[in-house]
Amino acid sequence: MKLSFHGADRAVTGSCHLVECLNRRILVDCGLFQGSRDLVEENIAAFGFDPATIDYVLLTHAHLDHCGRIPLLAKRGFRGEVISTPASRELARLVLVDAAHLQEEDAQRRARQWRRRGEEDPPSPLYSVVEALDCFDRFGRTAEYGQALQLAEGLRATFFDAGHILGSASILIEAAEHDRTRSVLFSGDLGNAGRPLLRLPSPPARADIIVMESTYGDRRHRSLQDSIEELYGAVSSTLARGGNVIIPTFALERAQEILYALRQGVACSRLPPAMPIFLDSPMAISATEIFKRHPECLSSEAASMFREGRDPLQPANLRLVRESADSVAINRITGGAVIMAGSGMCTGGRIRHHLRHNIWRKESAIVFVGYAASGTIARQIIDGAKSVRLFGEDIAVRSAVYTINGFSAHADQPELLAWRRAIEGWEATFLVHGEEPAMQALAAHLDGQRVELPRLGDVFDL
């Protein structure tokens, strides 16, 4: 059995890991590198393996940094089977088609720039919308939590609830050969405990080798209730001074959790009932509809509310914005509104227009409720930048800026360690999906055991 690393190695995006055993080649995730423009080259580069030789892709969840290169994999020759949970399959279709559309738009914009400079052969998109749709011919079986799927004689995979986003999974691969079974567990991204919509992560009882995320391996999150209180305070104070509240929002999970928190805030009179809330994200709107179709992933409280007809994701005065013209119209509102839009790291999408119209205004506020990778506009603002560049213009940052970490969909250090301790029989841990300081901090708490921090392209014989 061999294990090699092809993404999210001493970094947070581009998850892609290869297991070779029993004459099968199994890829766990095939994600997009995200962040600064420098990562474009990493996405275009060769995978580090021949896509045509891959038998299976096991998808932990539908975030772009875990599924975003699957269309490229198919474009370059992959003809195997993609397996995911039912919810991840629905969300991946939504995410990949949206990503392809954005790439086509970006390629068209760059082509115009090249032509103006008199240059030929402008870069093409990583993959087109048609190619994103075509890759779903490769999606085959779906996995139910806790039920093993046979991949080949002596080889099986079992998906366990990771509690990160709807349909997310940790994946256990077991290979039996010569009267011995070896197992490798991929954590995927692990969820933050105590969140209202999803169930807690549920790891298997044992595994020999663990490949484990370390995004927040160096810190503790503040409590969710404290974070909700800070959100209510940020919204109330901003509305009181006549500004807008701009919330850069990830379409999957974070948008739904913030809608839930706003609904509860209005219900308990912490927020004004007449406050207009704009969900300006077609993808987040569609993801919210998908939520309602998958009670098997939800907490007992959330599932019960849906069954009883009390939609937990429908605050008063919620306005769903799909059309571009309606999004543009929001920018005429100078105060009193909560505006949620993607992308969460401000690397693209409608949020950039809302920042352009609000970030220079002292009465407004930008509220970050999720992770911001190095090099993104979100990270620049969080780190105290005096100005940011949007649409070719340097815009001053004069608004209030809030960073509320307790809404994170990722486990913090104590939760990562607790998840790890719940698993018996392990021989080694490979830390991935983290910036190096976070990985080193988590590794220090695994002292006395074999802990590896692989680099891109590293290969281990297990």
C-alpha positions as CSV (number, residue, x, y, z in Angstrom):
1,M,0.0,0.0,0.0
2,K,1.3,3.4,-1.0
3,L,0.1,6.9,-0.1
4,S,1.1,10.0,-2.0
5,F,0.2,13.7,-1.6
6,H,-0.8,16.0,-4.4
7,G,-2.5,19.0,-2.7
8,A,-3.3,20.7,0.6
9,D,0.2,19.7,1.8
10,R,1.5,22.4,4.2
11,A,-1.3,24.5,2.7
12,V,-5.1,24.7,3.1
13,T,-6.4,24.3,-0.4
14,G,-6.2,21.8,-3.3
15,S,-6.8,18.6,-1.3
16,C,-5.8,15.5,-3.3
17,H,-4.3,12.3,-1.9
18,L,-3.6,9.0,-3.7
19,V,-3.8,5.5,-2.3
20,E,-2.4,2.6,-4.3
21,C,-3.3,-0.9,-3.1
22,L,-4.5,-4.3,-4.5
23,N,-3.8,-3.1,-8.1
24,R,-6.2,-0.2,-7.6
25,R,-5.5,3.6,-7.6
26,I,-7.9,5.6,-5.4
27,L,-7.9,9.3,-5.2
28,V,-9.4,11.0,-2.1
29,D,-10.6,14.4,-3.3
30,C,-9.3,16.4,-6.2
31,G,-9.7,20.0,-5.1
32,L,-8.9,23.4,-6.5
33,F,-6.0,25.5,-5.2
34,Q,-7.5,28.8,-4.0
35,G,-6.1,32.1,-2.8
36,S,-3.7,34.4,-4.7
37,R,-3.4,34.6,-8.4
38,D,-0.1,32.7,-8.1
39,L,-2.1,29.5,-7.5
40,V,-3.4,29.6,-11.1
41,E,-0.2,27.8,-12.2
42,E,-0.7,25.1,-9.6
43,N,-4.2,24.4,-10.9
44,I,-3.0,24.2,-14.5
45,A,0.1,22.1,-13.7
46,A,0.2,18.3,-14.0
47,F,-1.5,16.3,-11.2
48,G,1.6,14.3,-10.4
49,F,-0.1,11.1,-11.6
50,D,-1.8,10.0,-14.8
51,P,-5.5,10.7,-14.5
52,A,-6.3,7.8,-16.9
53,T,-4.9,5.3,-14.3
54,I,-7.2,6.4,-11.5
55,D,-9.9,3.8,-10.7
56,Y,-11.9,5.8,-8.1
57,V,-12.3,9.3,-6.7
58,L,-13.7,9.2,-3.2
59,L,-15.1,12.7,-2.4
60,T,-15.1,13.8,1.2
61,H,-17.3,16.9,0.6
62,A,-18.4,19.5,-2.0
63,H,-16.2,22.5,-1.1
64,L,-14.3,23.7,-4.2
65,D,-10.9,23.1,-2.6
66,H,-11.9,19.4,-2.4
67,C,-13.8,18.8,-5.6
68,G,-12.8,21.7,-7.9
69,R,-10.4,19.8,-10.2
70,I,-12.6,16.8,-10.8
71,P,-13.7,18.2,-14.2
72,L,-10.1,18.8,-15.1
73,L,-9.3,15.2,-14.0
74,A,-11.9,14.0,-16.5
75,K,-10.8,16.4,-19.2
76,R,-7.3,14.9,-18.9
77,G,-8.4,11.2,-19.1
78,F,-10.0,10.0,-15.9
79,R,-12.6,7.4,-16.7
80,G,-13.1,5.8,-13.3
81,E,-16.0,6.2,-10.8
82,V,-16.6,9.2,-8.4
83,I,-18.3,8.2,-5.1
84,S,-19.7,10.6,-2.6
85,T,-22.7,10.9,-0.3
86,P,-26.0,11.8,-1.9
87,A,-25.9,15.4,-0.5
88,S,-22.3,15.9,-1.7
89,R,-23.2,14.8,-5.1
90,E,-26.0,17.4,-5.4
91,L,-23.8,20.1,-3.9
92,A,-20.8,19.2,-6.1
93,R,-22.9,19.7,-9.2
94,L,-23.9,23.1,-8.0
95,V,-20.4,24.1,-7.0
96,L,-18.6,22.8,-10.1
97,V,-21.0,24.4,-12.6
98,D,-20.7,27.7,-10.8
99,A,-16.9,27.5,-10.8
100,A,-16.8,26.7,-14.5
101,H,-19.1,29.7,-15.3
102,L,-16.8,32.0,-13.3
103,Q,-13.7,30.6,-15.0
104,E,-15.3,31.2,-18.4
105,E,-16.1,34.8,-17.5
106,D,-12.6,35.3,-16.2
107,A,-11.1,33.8,-19.3
108,Q,-13.2,36.1,-21.5
109,R,-12.1,39.2,-19.5
110,R,-8.4,38.2,-19.8
111,A,-8.8,37.6,-23.5
112,R,-10.1,41.1,-24.0
113,Q,-7.1,42.4,-22.0
114,W,-4.7,40.3,-24.2
115,R,-6.2,41.6,-27.4
116,R,-5.9,45.2,-26.2
117,R,-2.2,44.6,-25.6
118,G,-1.9,43.0,-29.1
119,E,-1.1,39.5,-27.7
120,E,-2.2,36.3,-29.1
121,D,-3.4,32.9,-27.6
122,P,-4.9,34.2,-24.4
123,P,-5.3,31.5,-21.6
124,S,-8.4,29.4,-21.7
125,P,-10.5,28.5,-18.6
126,L,-9.4,25.5,-16.6
127,Y,-12.6,23.8,-17.7
128,S,-15.8,24.9,-19.3
129,V,-19.4,24.6,-18.1
130,V,-19.9,21.8,-20.6
131,E,-16.9,20.0,-19.2
132,A,-18.1,20.5,-15.7
133,L,-21.4,18.9,-16.6
134,D,-19.7,16.1,-18.5
135,C,-17.7,15.0,-15.5
136,F,-20.9,13.9,-13.8
137,D,-21.0,11.0,-16.2
138,R,-18.2,9.7,-13.9
139,F,-20.3,10.0,-10.7
140,G,-21.6,6.5,-9.9
141,R,-22.6,5.0,-6.6
142,T,-23.5,7.1,-3.6
143,A,-22.4,6.2,-0.1
144,E,-24.6,6.1,3.0
145,Y,-22.9,6.9,6.3
146,G,-21.5,3.7,8.0
147,Q,-22.2,1.3,5.1
148,A,-19.2,-0.2,3.5
149,L,-18.9,-0.1,-0.3
150,Q,-17.0,-2.8,-2.2
151,L,-14.4,-1.3,-4.6
152,A,-12.7,-4.6,-5.5
153,E,-12.0,-8.0,-4.0
154,G,-10.7,-7.3,-0.5
155,L,-11.0,-3.6,-0.9
156,R,-13.8,-1.4,0.6
157,A,-14.5,2.1,1.6
158,T,-16.8,3.4,4.3
159,F,-18.0,7.0,4.7
160,F,-18.5,8.4,8.2
161,D,-20.2,11.7,9.1
162,A,-17.6,14.5,9.4
163,G,-20.0,17.2,10.5
164,H,-18.3,19.9,8.4
165,I,-20.9,20.7,5.7
166,L,-24.0,19.0,4.4
167,G,-22.9,15.5,3.3
168,S,-19.3,15.8,4.4
169,A,-17.5,12.6,5.3
170,S,-14.4,11.0,6.7
171,I,-13.5,8.0,4.6
172,L,-12.0,4.7,5.8
173,I,-10.3,2.6,3.1
174,E,-9.6,-1.0,4.1
175,A,-7.5,-3.4,2.1
176,A,-7.3,-7.1,2.9
177,E,-4.4,-9.1,1.5
178,H,-2.4,-12.2,2.7
179,D,-4.7,-12.6,5.7
180,R,-4.0,-9.1,6.9
181,T,-6.2,-6.0,6.7
182,R,-4.6,-2.5,6.5
183,S,-6.7,0.6,6.9
184,V,-6.2,4.3,6.0
185,L,-8.6,6.9,7.4
186,F,-9.0,10.3,5.7
187,S,-10.6,12.8,8.0
188,G,-11.7,15.2,5.3
189,D,-12.6,18.5,6.9
190,L,-14.0,18.0,10.4
191,G,-16.8,20.0,11.8
192,N,-17.0,22.4,14.8
193,A,-19.0,20.9,17.6
194,G,-22.2,22.5,18.9
195,R,-23.4,23.9,15.6
196,P,-27.2,24.0,15.3
197,L,-27.8,22.5,11.8
198,L,-25.5,19.4,11.5
199,R,-24.7,16.4,13.5
200,L,-21.4,15.9,15.3
201,P,-18.4,14.2,13.6
202,S,-18.6,10.4,14.0
203,P,-15.2,8.7,13.5
204,P,-14.8,4.9,13.0
205,A,-13.6,2.9,16.0
206,R,-10.1,2.1,14.6
207,A,-7.7,2.8,11.8
208,D,-4.0,2.0,11.1
209,I,-3.1,5.2,9.3
210,I,-4.8,8.6,9.7
211,V,-4.6,11.4,7.2
212,M,-5.9,14.4,9.2
213,E,-6.8,18.0,8.5
214,S,-5.1,20.7,10.7
215,T,-6.7,23.9,9.5
216,Y,-7.1,25.2,13.1
217,G,-4.5,23.0,14.7
218,D,-3.0,26.0,16.6
219,R,-6.1,27.6,18.2
220,R,-9.3,27.3,20.0
221,H,-12.6,28.8,18.7
222,R,-14.6,31.0,20.9
223,S,-18.0,29.5,21.8
224,L,-20.8,29.6,19.2
225,Q,-23.0,31.4,21.6
226,D,-20.4,34.2,22.2
227,S,-20.0,34.4,18.4
228,I,-23.8,34.8,17.9
229,E,-23.8,37.5,20.5
230,E,-21.0,39.3,18.7
231,L,-22.9,39.0,15.4
232,Y,-26.0,40.5,17.0
233,G,-23.9,43.3,18.5
234,A,-22.3,44.0,15.1
235,V,-25.6,44.1,13.3
236,S,-27.4,46.2,15.9
237,S,-24.6,48.9,16.2
238,T,-24.2,49.2,12.4
239,L,-27.9,49.6,11.8
240,A,-28.1,52.1,14.6
241,R,-25.5,54.4,12.9
242,G,-27.2,54.1,9.5
243,G,-24.9,51.7,7.8
244,N,-25.1,48.4,6.0
245,V,-23.8,45.1,7.3
246,I,-21.8,43.2,4.6
247,I,-21.2,39.5,5.3
248,P,-18.9,37.7,2.9
249,T,-20.5,34.3,2.9
250,F,-19.6,30.8,1.8
251,A,-22.6,29.4,-0.1
252,L,-22.3,26.0,1.6
253,E,-23.0,25.8,5.3
254,R,-22.0,29.3,6.4
255,A,-24.8,31.0,4.6
256,Q,-27.3,28.6,6.1
257,E,-25.9,29.0,9.6
258,I,-26.0,32.8,9.4
259,L,-29.6,32.7,8.2
260,Y,-30.4,30.4,11.2
261,A,-28.7,32.8,13.6
262,L,-30.5,35.9,12.1
263,R,-33.8,34.1,12.3
264,Q,-33.2,33.3,16.0
265,G,-32.1,36.9,16.6
266,V,-35.3,38.3,15.2
267,A,-37.4,35.6,17.0
268,C,-35.9,36.5,20.4
269,S,-36.1,40.3,19.7
270,R,-32.3,40.8,19.6
271,L,-32.6,42.1,16.1
272,P,-35.2,44.4,14.5
273,P,-38.0,42.4,12.7
274,A,-38.2,44.9,9.9
275,M,-34.5,44.6,9.0
276,P,-34.1,43.5,5.3
277,I,-31.8,40.6,4.8
278,F,-30.5,40.0,1.3
279,L,-29.1,36.6,0.4
280,D,-27.3,37.8,-2.8
281,S,-26.0,34.4,-4.0
282,P,-27.7,32.1,-6.5
283,M,-25.5,29.3,-5.3
284,A,-26.3,29.8,-1.6
285,I,-30.0,30.0,-2.5
286,S,-29.8,26.7,-4.3
287,A,-27.7,25.1,-1.6
288,T,-30.3,26.1,1.0
289,E,-32.9,24.2,-1.1
290,I,-30.6,21.2,-1.1
291,F,-30.4,21.3,2.7
292,K,-34.1,20.7,2.9
293,R,-33.8,17.5,0.9
294,H,-31.3,15.8,3.2
295,P,-32.6,15.4,6.7
296,E,-30.2,12.4,7.1
297,C,-27.4,15.0,7.5
298,L,-29.1,17.4,9.9
299,S,-29.2,17.7,13.7
300,S,-32.3,16.3,15.3
301,E,-33.5,19.9,16.1
302,A,-33.1,21.2,12.6
303,A,-34.7,18.1,11.1
304,S,-37.6,18.4,13.5
305,M,-38.2,22.1,12.6
306,F,-38.3,21.2,8.9
307,R,-40.8,18.4,9.5
308,E,-43.0,20.7,11.5
309,G,-43.0,23.3,8.8
310,R,-40.9,25.8,10.8
311,D,-38.2,26.6,8.3
312,P,-35.0,27.4,10.4
313,L,-33.4,29.0,7.4
314,Q,-36.2,31.6,6.7
315,P,-35.7,34.8,8.8
316,A,-38.3,37.6,8.5
317,N,-37.8,39.9,5.6
318,L,-35.4,37.5,3.8
319,R,-35.0,38.5,0.2
320,L,-33.5,36.0,-2.2
321,V,-31.5,37.6,-5.0
322,R,-30.8,35.5,-8.1
323,E,-30.7,38.1,-10.9
324,S,-27.7,40.3,-11.5
325,A,-30.0,43.4,-12.0
326,D,-31.5,42.9,-8.6
327,S,-28.0,42.5,-7.1
328,V,-27.0,45.9,-8.6
329,A,-30.1,47.5,-7.2
330,I,-29.0,46.6,-3.6
331,N,-26.1,49.0,-4.0
332,R,-28.6,51.8,-4.0
333,I,-29.4,51.0,-0.4
334,T,-27.2,53.2,1.8
335,G,-28.1,51.8,5.2
336,G,-30.2,49.5,7.4
337,A,-29.7,46.3,5.5
338,V,-27.8,43.0,6.1
339,I,-26.2,41.8,2.8
340,M,-24.9,38.3,2.5
341,A,-23.0,37.4,-0.7
342,G,-20.1,35.2,-1.9
343,S,-17.4,34.4,-2.2
344,G,-16.5,34.1,1.5
345,M,-12.8,34.9,0.9
346,C,-13.8,37.8,-1.5
347,T,-11.9,36.3,-4.3
348,G,-14.8,36.7,-6.7
349,G,-18.5,36.9,-6.9
350,R,-21.0,39.6,-6.0
351,I,-19.4,40.4,-2.6
352,R,-16.7,42.4,-4.3
353,H,-19.4,44.9,-5.7
354,H,-20.9,45.3,-2.2
355,L,-17.4,45.9,-0.7
356,R,-16.8,48.5,-3.3
357,H,-19.9,50.4,-2.3
358,N,-19.6,50.0,1.5
359,I,-16.0,49.4,2.7
360,W,-15.1,53.1,2.4
361,R,-18.1,54.2,4.5
362,K,-17.4,54.6,8.3
363,E,-21.1,53.8,9.1
364,S,-21.0,50.4,7.5
365,A,-19.4,47.1,8.7
366,I,-17.8,44.1,7.1
367,V,-18.4,41.0,9.1
368,F,-16.2,37.9,8.4
369,V,-17.5,34.6,9.7
370,G,-15.2,32.1,8.0
371,Y,-11.7,31.2,7.1
372,A,-9.7,33.5,4.9
373,A,-6.7,32.0,3.1
374,S,-3.4,33.9,2.8
375,G,-3.3,36.2,-0.3
376,T,-7.1,36.7,-0.4
377,I,-8.8,40.1,-0.2
378,A,-10.6,38.8,2.9
379,R,-7.3,38.1,4.6
380,Q,-6.0,41.5,3.6
381,I,-8.9,43.2,5.3
382,I,-8.8,41.0,8.4
383,D,-5.0,41.7,8.7
384,G,-5.7,45.5,8.8
385,A,-5.1,46.7,5.2
386,K,-5.7,50.4,4.8
387,S,-7.0,49.9,1.3
388,V,-7.8,47.0,-1.0
389,R,-7.8,46.8,-4.8
390,L,-11.2,46.1,-6.4
391,F,-12.0,46.3,-10.1
392,G,-8.7,48.1,-10.7
393,E,-9.2,50.7,-8.1
394,D,-7.6,51.2,-4.6
395,I,-10.5,51.7,-2.1
396,A,-9.9,52.8,1.4
397,V,-11.0,50.6,4.3
398,R,-12.9,52.9,6.6
399,S,-15.8,50.6,7.7
400,A,-15.8,48.7,10.9
401,V,-14.4,45.2,10.5
402,Y,-15.4,42.2,12.6
403,T,-13.8,38.7,12.5
404,I,-16.1,36.2,14.3
405,N,-14.3,32.9,14.4
406,G,-16.8,30.8,16.3
407,F,-18.9,30.2,13.2
408,S,-16.1,28.2,11.7
409,A,-17.1,25.0,10.1
410,H,-13.7,23.5,11.0
411,A,-12.9,21.8,14.3
412,D,-10.4,23.7,16.5
413,Q,-7.4,22.2,18.2
414,P,-9.2,20.5,21.2
415,E,-11.8,19.1,18.8
416,L,-9.2,17.8,16.4
417,L,-7.3,16.1,19.3
418,A,-10.6,14.6,20.7
419,W,-11.5,13.2,17.3
420,R,-8.0,11.7,17.0
421,R,-8.2,10.1,20.5
422,A,-11.5,8.5,19.8
423,I,-9.8,6.2,17.2
424,E,-7.9,3.1,18.3
425,G,-5.1,1.1,16.7
426,W,-3.3,3.9,14.8
427,E,0.3,3.7,13.9
428,A,0.9,7.1,12.2
429,T,-0.8,10.4,11.5
430,F,-0.2,12.4,8.4
431,L,-1.2,16.1,8.9
432,V,-2.6,17.9,5.8
433,H,-4.9,20.8,5.0
434,G,-3.2,23.4,7.2
435,E,-0.7,26.2,7.1
436,E,2.6,25.1,8.6
437,P,2.3,26.9,12.0
438,A,-1.0,25.2,12.6
439,M,0.3,21.8,11.6
440,Q,3.4,22.2,13.8
441,A,1.2,23.2,16.8
442,L,-1.1,20.2,16.3
443,A,1.9,17.8,15.8
444,A,3.4,18.9,19.1
445,H,0.3,17.6,20.9
446,L,0.7,14.2,19.1
447,D,4.2,13.9,20.7
448,G,5.5,10.3,21.1
449,Q,3.7,9.0,18.0
450,R,4.8,8.9,14.3
451,V,3.6,12.2,12.9
452,E,4.3,13.2,9.3
453,L,3.9,16.6,7.7
454,P,4.1,15.7,4.0
455,R,5.1,18.0,1.2
456,L,3.6,18.1,-2.3
457,G,4.6,15.0,-4.2
458,D,5.8,13.0,-1.2
459,V,5.2,9.2,-1.4
460,F,5.1,6.8,1.6
461,D,5.2,3.0,1.5
462,L,2.8,1.9,4.2
